[in-house]
Amino acid sequence: MSDVDLLEKVAVLGAAGKMGSGITLLTALEMADLSLDPANAGRKFALTAIDISAQALADLRKYLRAQVLRAAEKKTVRLRSLYMHRTDLVENEEVINQYIEDVLDLVHPATDIAAAAECRVVFEAASENLDLKIKLLSGIRDRNTREAWFLTNTSSIPISELDAKAGLGGRIIGFHFYNPPAVQKLVEVIAADSTNPELTEFAGRFAARLRKTVVPSRDVAGFIGNGHFMRDALHALSETDRLAKDHGFTTAIAMIDKVSRDFLIRPMGIFQLIDYVGVDVCQCILRVMDERLPGQGLHSSLLDQMMELEVKGGQFADGSQKDGFLKYEKGRPAGVFDPQAKTYVSLPEIAGTVDEKLGPLPGSAKPWKAAMQLPDRPGFLEGFFRELKDMKTPGAEIAVSYGRKSREIGQGLVDDGVAANAEDVNTVLLTGFYHAYGPINPYFD
């Protein structure tokens, strides 16, 4: 069966969610472009967008309209070629508007998984809940008449486990987009031993159509991305616990967040990243990993405490950040949560104390964004971290220890066979997390 045959009938589960909406957008654009190819004349392309909320699906249509407009404006020349036969479309605006309508016309919202009965490819982007995923996947298996292939966006659950428990007979592969899917270049592809080789080949070709950077991961809970992120976060939580004994909890949180952002030149501090992903999501991923990789200490009682206090982080439907470990004002950290007082401490009020306890940054320091724009970034990083290692301040010592731990985690993923090599680990952190350098590096020798 050709890729065009496979992509003629597609479904996205969890289509209105944070990840599902992006997957729906990317897939709909590809399907629309295929439908406009004269070689595919007569085919009826259809994307079934499935979610539990009819209102969320209505909002999805608004999101798609806005995003397709942006995509269309970037490829007007190509669209004029695709619509060359439409003599009624003269102005660029007319071509763009027609394209928007053609993309939206092939997206069919549904709140019942029975709507996926005739789909040949199903993207699953439900929340990171094993029981829910099995219920959805097996439900479609029972109703689908086309022996559909499943591409799951799970970021932690082993594919072999989903395959066995949903009874898919090898018709499933991990296809892990990073958030947001329409922007992020990275896709982790995870084939289980049981995965149909033809599905693996299709996943690679589809990722290429989307112009994604593909990194294969072994089918181990957490894969490469969360395999590193979760252990990195646990190190931060452990360091916070250690520092809190001398400096207090909120100051310790602010210290580690600043070290992981400014001293390690990352796009955001580790606690801002946890909030961005969601405290609840991180707890869920760690639970998945801990149950399948026992004895590695993949658990945080602090995350449990935050969840008990219903401090969950994550994002609102409009993409704005919810409060978590940190409080946000106009998208920027403005406070630190105190679990004892159950309130936020003003970050500006403790910033001076944090700076005093950490000590200064190296003189050559640059913010992450400025560092990313340097033509000789490796040269800058080498000099910056050499300077950092020569400093005897608490901030420098915490940062060097953190960098070495990050490298140890990355190398562990290679040694355990989760990643094929150091380059794959570094690619995931560089493209999926926007780090300025991969964790497996010589900077902290």
C-alpha positions in Angstrom: 0.0 0.0 0.0 1.4 3.4 -0.9 1.8 6.4 1.4 -1.0 8.1 -0.5 -3.3 5.2 0.2 -2.4 5.3 3.9 -2.8 9.0 4.2 -6.2 9.1 2.4 -8.0 8.2 5.6 -6.4 9.3 8.9 -7.6 9.9 12.5 -6.1 11.8 15.3 -7.1 10.8 18.9 -7.0 13.7 21.3 -7.1 16.1 18.4 -8.0 19.2 20.4 -5.3 18.8 23.0 -2.0 20.6 23.3 -0.1 18.0 21.2 -3.1 16.6 19.2 -3.9 20.0 17.7 -0.4 20.4 16.4 -0.4 16.9 15.0 -3.8 17.5 13.4 -2.5 20.7 11.8 0.7 19.1 10.3 -1.2 16.0 9.1 -4.0 18.0 7.5 -1.6 20.2 5.7 0.2 17.2 4.2 -3.1 15.6 3.3 -4.3 18.8 1.6 -1.2 19.0 -0.4 -1.6 15.4 -1.6 -5.2 16.1 -2.5 -4.2 19.0 -4.7 -1.7 16.8 -6.6 -3.3 16.1 -10.0 -2.0 12.5 -9.7 -4.4 12.1 -6.8 -7.5 13.5 -8.6 -10.6 11.6 -7.6 -9.3 10.5 -4.2 -11.3 11.6 -1.1 -8.9 12.6 1.7 -10.4 12.8 5.2 -8.9 13.5 8.6 -11.1 12.5 11.5 -10.3 14.7 14.5 -11.5 12.9 17.6 -11.8 14.4 21.1 -14.1 14.1 24.0 -15.1 17.7 24.0 -17.3 19.2 21.2 -16.4 22.7 22.4 -12.7 21.9 22.2 -13.1 20.6 18.7 -14.9 23.9 17.8 -11.9 25.7 19.2 -9.6 23.4 17.2 -11.2 24.6 14.0 -10.4 28.2 14.9 -6.8 27.2 15.7 -6.5 25.4 12.4 -7.8 28.3 10.4 -5.3 30.7 12.0 -2.3 28.3 11.6 -3.2 27.2 8.0 -3.2 30.9 7.1 0.3 31.3 8.5 1.4 28.2 6.6 -0.2 29.3 3.4 1.4 32.7 3.5 4.8 31.0 3.6 4.2 28.9 0.5 2.2 31.2 -1.7 4.3 30.4 -4.8 3.8 26.7 -4.4 0.1 27.2 -3.8 -0.2 29.2 -7.0 1.3 26.2 -8.8 -1.1 23.8 -7.2 -4.1 25.9 -8.0 -2.9 26.8 -11.5 -6.0 25.1 -13.0 -8.3 27.4 -11.0 -8.5 30.4 -13.3 -11.0 32.0 -10.9 -8.2 32.4 -8.3 -6.3 35.6 -9.4 -5.0 37.3 -6.3 -2.7 35.7 -3.8 -5.4 36.3 -1.1 -7.9 34.3 -3.1 -5.4 31.4 -3.5 -4.7 31.4 0.3 -8.3 31.6 1.3 -9.1 28.6 -1.0 -6.3 26.6 0.5 -7.6 27.3 4.0 -11.0 26.1 3.1 -9.6 23.0 1.4 -7.6 22.1 4.5 -10.5 22.7 6.8 -12.9 20.8 4.6 -10.9 17.6 5.0 -11.0 17.8 8.8 -14.0 16.1 10.3 -14.5 16.5 14.1 -15.9 13.6 16.1 -16.4 12.7 19.7 -16.8 9.0 19.2 -13.9 6.7 18.3 -16.2 4.8 16.0 -15.6 7.6 13.5 -12.1 6.1 13.0 -13.6 2.8 11.6 -12.3 3.3 8.1 -9.0 5.1 8.8 -5.8 3.4 7.7 -3.5 5.5 10.0 -4.3 6.7 13.5 -2.3 9.2 15.5 -2.8 8.8 19.2 -2.2 11.9 21.3 -4.2 11.2 24.4 -2.9 12.1 27.9 0.0 10.0 29.3 -2.3 7.5 30.9 -1.7 3.8 30.1 -5.3 2.6 30.8 -6.8 5.4 28.7 -4.5 4.7 25.8 -5.2 1.0 25.9 -9.0 1.7 26.0 -8.8 4.0 23.0 -6.4 1.9 21.0 -8.2 -1.4 21.6 -11.6 0.4 21.0 -10.5 1.5 17.6 -9.0 -1.9 16.9 -12.4 -3.5 17.5 -14.2 -1.0 15.3 -11.6 -0.5 12.5 -12.1 -2.4 9.2 -8.8 -1.4 7.6 -6.2 -3.0 10.0 -5.1 0.6 10.8 -1.5 1.5 11.8 -1.1 3.4 15.0 1.4 6.1 15.7 1.4 7.0 19.4 2.7 10.2 20.8 3.5 8.7 24.2 6.6 10.2 25.7 7.2 7.4 28.2 5.1 4.2 28.0 6.9 1.3 26.2 5.5 0.6 22.8 5.7 -3.1 23.3 3.5 -2.8 26.3 0.9 -0.8 24.4 1.0 -3.3 21.6 0.5 -6.3 23.9 -2.2 -4.8 26.1 -4.2 -3.3 23.2 -3.8 -6.4 21.1 -2.5 -4.5 18.0 -0.2 -7.3 16.6 2.7 -5.1 15.9 0.6 -2.3 14.2 1.9 0.4 16.5 5.0 2.6 16.7 6.1 5.4 18.9 6.1 8.8 17.1 6.9 11.3 19.8 6.5 14.9 18.7 7.9 17.6 20.9 5.8 20.6 22.0 4.6 22.4 20.0 4.6 19.9 17.2 4.1 22.6 14.5 7.3 24.3 15.6 9.6 21.7 17.1 11.8 19.9 14.6 12.4 16.8 16.6 10.5 13.5 16.5 11.6 10.5 18.5 10.7 7.3 16.7 10.4 4.2 18.9 9.9 0.8 17.2 9.2 -2.1 19.5 10.6 -5.6 18.6 7.0 -6.5 17.5 6.5 -3.4 15.3 5.7 -4.2 11.7 8.8 -3.2 9.7 6.7 -1.6 7.0 5.1 0.7 9.7 8.6 1.7 10.8 9.5 2.5 7.2 6.3 4.6 6.8 7.0 6.5 10.0 10.4 7.5 8.7 8.9 8.6 5.4 6.1 10.6 7.1 8.6 12.3 9.4 10.6 13.3 6.3 7.5 14.7 4.6 7.0 16.9 7.7 10.7 17.9 7.5 11.4 16.6 11.0 14.7 15.6 12.6 14.3 11.9 13.5 16.1 10.3 16.4 15.4 6.6 17.0 15.1 5.5 20.6 15.1 2.0 22.1 11.8 1.0 23.5 12.6 1.7 27.2 10.3 3.7 29.4 11.0 7.5 29.0 12.9 6.9 25.8 15.8 9.4 25.3 14.0 12.7 25.9 12.3 12.0 29.1 15.0 9.6 30.0 17.3 12.6 30.3 14.8 15.3 31.4 13.2 13.3 34.3 16.6 12.3 35.7 17.9 15.9 35.2 14.8 17.2 37.1 15.3 14.7 39.9 18.9 16.0 40.3 17.5 19.5 40.6 14.9 18.4 43.1 17.7 16.6 45.1 19.9 19.7 45.0 16.9 21.9 46.1 16.4 19.6 49.1 20.1 19.9 50.0 20.2 23.7 49.7 16.9 24.2 51.5 18.4 23.0 54.8 20.6 26.1 54.9 18.8 28.6 52.8 15.1 27.8 53.0 12.9 26.1 50.4 11.9 29.1 48.2 15.4 30.5 48.1 16.7 27.0 47.1 14.2 26.7 44.3 15.2 30.1 43.0 18.9 29.2 43.3 18.6 26.0 41.3 16.3 27.6 38.7 18.9 30.4 38.2 21.8 28.0 38.0 20.1 25.7 35.5 19.2 28.7 33.3 22.0 31.3 33.6 25.0 29.3 34.7 24.3 26.4 32.4 23.0 28.7 29.5 19.7 26.9 29.0 16.5 28.6 27.6 14.7 28.3 30.9 15.4 27.1 34.4 14.6 23.6 35.4 11.6 24.5 37.5 10.2 26.7 34.8 10.5 23.7 32.4 8.8 21.4 34.9 5.9 24.0 35.1 5.8 24.2 31.3 5.5 20.5 30.9 3.2 20.3 33.9 3.9 19.0 37.4 1.1 16.5 36.9 2.6 15.3 33.6 6.1 15.0 35.2 4.7 13.0 38.1 2.9 10.7 35.6 6.0 10.1 33.5 8.1 9.4 36.5 5.5 6.9 37.7 5.6 5.1 34.4 9.4 5.0 34.5 9.7 4.0 38.1 7.4 1.0 37.7 9.3 -0.3 34.8 12.8 0.7 35.9 12.7 -0.2 39.6 15.6 0.6 41.8 16.7 3.7 40.0 15.0 6.2 42.4 12.8 7.6 39.7 10.4 9.2 42.2 9.9 12.6 43.8 8.0 13.1 47.1 8.1 16.9 46.4 6.2 16.4 43.1 3.7 14.3 45.1 3.3 17.1 47.7 2.8 19.7 45.0 0.1 17.6 43.4 -1.6 17.1 46.8 -1.7 20.9 47.1 -3.1 21.0 43.5 -0.2 23.0 42.2 0.1 21.5 38.8 1.6 24.0 36.3 0.9 23.3 32.7 -0.7 25.6 30.2 -4.1 27.2 29.6 -5.9 26.6 26.3 -4.6 29.9 25.0 -1.0 28.7 25.6 -0.3 30.9 28.6 1.5 29.4 31.6 -0.3 28.2 34.7 1.4 28.7 38.1 3.4 25.8 39.4 6.7 25.8 41.3 6.9 29.4 40.0 4.2 32.0 39.7 4.0 33.7 36.3 3.1 37.3 35.4 3.1 38.2 31.7 4.7 34.9 31.0 7.7 35.5 33.2 8.5 34.0 36.6 7.5 36.3 39.4 7.2 34.2 42.5 8.2 30.9 44.1 5.7 28.6 45.7 6.1 27.9 49.4 4.4 24.6 50.3 4.3 25.3 54.0 2.6 28.7 53.7 0.7 27.6 50.6 1.4 30.9 48.8 3.9 32.4 46.5 6.9 34.4 47.7 7.8 37.4 45.4 10.8 36.5 43.3 12.1 40.1 43.1 12.1 40.2 46.9 14.4 37.2 47.2 16.5 37.8 44.0 19.1 39.8 45.8 19.6 37.0 48.4 19.8 34.4 45.7 22.5 36.3 43.8 24.4 36.9 47.0 24.4 33.2 47.9 25.3 32.0 44.4 27.9 34.6 43.6 28.5 36.2 40.2 28.3 34.6 36.7 31.6 34.3 34.8 32.6 37.6 33.2 32.0 36.1 29.7 28.4 35.1 30.5 25.7 35.6 27.9 22.0 34.9 28.0 20.9 31.7 26.2 19.4 33.6 23.3 22.5 35.6 22.7 24.7 32.5 23.0 22.6 30.7 20.4 23.3 33.4 17.9 27.0 33.4 18.2 28.8 32.2 15.0 31.4 30.4 17.1 29.2 29.0 19.8 31.4 26.0 20.7 34.4 28.4 21.1 32.3 30.6 23.4 31.1 27.7 25.5 34.6 26.3 25.9 35.8 29.6 27.2 32.7 30.3 29.4 32.8 26.9 31.1 36.6 27.1 31.6 36.1 30.3 33.4 33.2 28.8 35.4 35.3 25.9 36.5 38.0 28.2 37.8 35.5 30.1 40.0 35.2 28.9 43.6 31.7 30.3 44.2 28.7 28.2 45.3 26.9 29.0 42.0 29.8 27.8 39.9 30.3 24.7 42.0 26.6 23.8 41.8 26.6 24.4 38.0 29.7 22.3 37.3 28.3 19.5 39.4 24.9 19.9 37.6 26.7 19.8 34.2 28.6 16.6 35.1 25.4 15.0 36.3 23.7 15.9 33.0 26.5 14.3 31.1 26.4 11.2 33.3 22.7 10.9 32.6 23.2 11.2 28.9 26.1 8.8 28.8 24.0 6.4 30.8 21.3 6.4 28.1 24.0 5.4 25.6 25.5 2.7 27.9 22.1 1.2 28.6 21.4 1.1 24.8 18.4 3.5 25.0 20.3 5.8 22.6 22.5 4.4 19.8 25.2 7.0 20.4 26.1 10.3 22.1 25.1 12.2 19.0 21.5 11.0 19.3 21.3 12.1 22.9 22.8 15.5 22.1 20.4 15.9 19.1 17.4 15.3 21.3 18.5 17.9 23.9 19.6 20.4 21.2 16.5 20.2 19.1 13.8 19.0 21.5 14.9 21.1 24.5 16.7 23.9 22.6 19.8 23.5 24.7 22.9 25.4 23.5 25.0 22.2 23.7 24.4 18.5 24.2 24.8 17.0 27.6 27.6 14.7 26.5 30.4 17.2 26.1 33.9 18.0 27.3 33.0 21.3 29.0 32.9 19.9 32.5 36.0 17.6 32.4 
